């Protein structure tokens, strides 16, 4: 595939249940900041929006530069640390994507993130626009496992930045939810857009899923698992 001159893009490097779908829809709604999605998750793309999405990684890269781009030749993608492992034996994806910038999206409330993930695993509801397949029940061991995975996902990205000297644009879930327009402005500044983009809010359909159940589970987990004399090994 021949890449058009001047194309540039960004990768949102994050972990599950970080509000990344919410952020991606806000960015995509501008029409000038690409269409960031999990392009290296071909099963997810086929399920949500493209039944013919390619399984081959070369085809996925082509989709990033076409499906993931807006007419001003800015593309976007989203990737979790464990998704890097799916593709790294076949392609150096960072070198394959031209003029790539980095956004690091994290969540301050790590336990809340793990609770959200555990609940999504049980219900099958990973987005507010999806129906729940079954009710969720409190499972301390499942929350603990997802907390462990999230700690490692976060550590891998931090090590990547420390080792390479890459300075990403850092965004926090809590601040993105409170003021998504500010997050959009920061990404636009990073990509060198001279005019601030307008958003089409009709295209933002994902809403925050956290409710009182999440808070109750987090409180119960700390009561049952919060022994201060234990320092976890991850």
C-alpha positions in Angstrom: 0.0 0.0 0.0 1.3 3.4 -0.9 1.0 5.9 1.9 -0.1 9.4 1.0 2.3 12.2 1.7 1.6 14.2 4.9 -0.4 11.5 6.6 0.1 11.5 10.4 -1.7 10.0 13.3 -1.8 9.0 17.0 -2.2 5.9 19.1 -4.2 6.0 22.3 -2.2 3.6 24.5 -4.4 2.5 27.4 -5.9 -0.5 29.3 -9.5 -1.9 29.4 -12.2 0.1 31.2 -10.3 3.4 31.0 -13.1 5.4 29.2 -11.2 4.9 25.9 -14.4 4.3 23.9 -15.9 7.5 25.2 -12.8 9.5 24.4 -12.5 7.9 20.9 -16.1 8.8 20.0 -15.5 12.4 21.0 -12.3 12.6 18.9 -14.0 10.9 15.9 -17.0 13.3 16.2 -14.8 16.2 15.1 -14.3 14.8 11.6 -10.6 16.0 11.7 -9.0 13.8 14.3 -9.2 10.4 12.8 -11.4 7.6 13.9 -9.5 5.8 16.7 -10.7 2.2 17.3 -9.1 -1.1 18.2 -7.9 -1.9 14.7 -5.7 -4.7 16.0 -8.7 -6.4 17.5 -10.2 -7.9 14.3 -12.9 -9.9 16.2 -14.1 -6.7 17.9 -14.2 -4.8 14.6 -16.2 -7.5 12.9 -18.7 -7.6 15.8 -19.2 -3.8 16.1 -18.9 -2.3 12.7 -17.2 -4.2 9.8 -18.1 -7.9 9.2 -15.3 -8.1 6.6 -12.6 -6.6 8.7 -9.3 -8.4 7.9 -7.7 -10.9 10.2 -4.3 -10.3 8.6 -2.2 -7.7 10.4 -1.1 -6.0 7.1 -4.7 -5.5 6.3 -5.3 -4.1 9.7 -2.6 -1.5 9.3 -4.2 -0.6 5.9 -7.5 -0.1 7.7 -5.9 2.2 10.2 -4.6 4.4 7.4 -7.9 4.4 5.6 -10.9 3.6 7.8 -9.1 5.2 10.7 -8.3 8.5 8.9 -10.3 11.7 8.3 -10.1 13.6 5.0 -7.3 15.8 6.4 -5.1 12.7 6.6 -5.0 12.3 10.3 -5.5 8.7 11.5 -6.1 7.3 15.0 -6.1 4.0 16.7 -6.4 2.6 20.2 -4.3 -0.3 21.6 -4.0 -2.1 24.9 -0.6 -3.5 26.0 -1.7 -7.1 25.6 -2.9 -6.4 22.0 0.7 -5.5 21.2 1.6 -9.1 21.9 -1.0 -10.3 19.4 0.8 -8.6 16.5 4.4 -8.0 17.6 5.8 -11.2 16.1 4.5 -10.3 12.7 5.0 -6.5 12.4 6.7 -3.6 14.0 3.5 -1.6 14.2 5.0 1.6 15.4 7.4 1.7 12.4 4.6 0.7 10.1 2.5 3.7 11.0 3.8 7.0 9.6 4.4 10.1 11.7 2.9 8.5 14.8 2.2 10.4 18.0 1.2 8.9 21.4 -1.6 9.5 23.9 -1.5 7.7 27.2 -4.9 7.4 28.8 -4.9 6.1 32.4 -7.5 5.9 35.2 -6.7 7.3 38.6 -9.1 5.0 40.4 -7.4 1.7 39.6 -9.7 -0.4 41.8 -12.7 1.2 40.2 -11.3 0.2 36.8 -10.8 -3.4 37.9 -14.4 -3.5 39.3 -15.7 -2.1 36.0 -13.8 -4.8 34.1 -15.0 -7.6 36.3 -18.6 -6.5 35.9 -18.2 -6.2 32.1 -16.7 -9.7 31.9 -19.8 -11.1 33.8 -22.4 -9.2 31.9 -20.8 -9.0 28.5 -21.7 -5.3 28.5 -18.5 -3.5 27.5 -20.3 -0.4 26.2 -23.4 1.5 27.5 -24.9 0.8 24.1 -24.8 -3.0 24.6 -27.4 -4.9 26.5 -26.3 -7.0 29.5 -26.4 -10.8 28.8 -26.7 -11.7 32.4 -26.6 -10.0 35.9 -23.3 -9.5 37.7 -22.5 -10.8 41.1 -19.7 -9.7 43.4 -16.6 -11.9 42.9 -13.5 -10.7 44.9 -11.2 -13.2 43.1 -12.2 -11.9 39.7 -11.7 -8.3 40.7 -8.3 -9.2 42.1 -7.3 -10.9 38.9 -8.4 -7.9 36.8 -6.6 -5.5 39.2 -3.4 -7.6 38.7 -3.7 -7.4 34.9 -4.3 -3.7 35.0 -1.3 -3.0 37.1 0.8 -4.9 34.6 -0.8 -3.2 31.6 0.0 0.2 33.2 3.5 -0.8 34.1 4.3 -2.0 30.5 3.3 1.3 29.0 5.3 3.3 31.6 8.3 1.1 30.9 7.9 1.6 27.2 7.9 5.4 27.6 10.8 5.4 30.0 12.9 3.1 27.8 12.2 4.9 24.5 12.2 8.5 25.8 8.8 9.0 24.2 6.8 11.7 25.9 3.1 11.0 25.3 0.2 13.3 25.8 -1.1 12.1 29.2 -4.9 12.1 29.7 -6.8 10.8 32.8 -10.2 9.1 32.6 -11.6 11.2 35.4 -10.7 14.5 33.7 -11.8 13.3 30.3 -15.3 12.4 31.6 -15.5 15.7 33.4 -14.4 17.8 30.3 -14.2 15.8 27.1 -13.9 18.9 25.0 -10.6 19.8 26.8 -9.2 16.4 26.0 -10.2 16.9 22.3 -8.4 20.3 22.3 -5.2 18.7 23.7 -5.2 16.0 21.0 -5.8 18.7 18.4 -2.9 20.7 19.7 -0.7 17.7 19.7 -1.6 17.0 16.0 -0.9 20.6 15.1 -4.4 21.7 14.1 -4.5 25.5 13.9 -8.2 25.7 14.3 -10.0 24.0 17.2 -12.3 21.3 15.9 -16.1 21.4 16.2 -17.8 18.3 17.5 -20.9 16.6 16.3 -22.3 15.4 19.7 -24.9 13.3 17.9 -22.1 10.9 17.1 -21.2 10.5 20.8 -23.5 7.7 22.0 -21.4 6.1 24.7 -22.2 7.1 28.3 -20.5 6.4 31.6 -21.5 3.0 33.0 -20.4 3.4 36.6 -23.2 3.4 39.2 -23.8 2.6 42.9 -23.1 -1.1 42.3 -19.5 -0.3 41.3 -19.0 1.8 44.5 -20.5 -0.9 46.6 -18.2 -3.6 45.1 -15.1 -1.4 45.6 -16.0 -0.8 49.2 -16.6 -4.5 49.9 -13.4 -5.5 48.1 -11.4 -3.2 50.3 -13.1 -4.6 53.4 -12.3 -8.2 52.4 -9.0 -7.8 50.6 -7.4 -4.7 52.1 -5.0 -6.3 54.5 -2.3 -3.5 54.9 0.3 -6.1 56.0 0.4 -7.6 52.5 2.4 -6.1 49.7 1.2 -7.8 46.5 3.5 -9.4 44.0 2.4 -8.8 40.4 
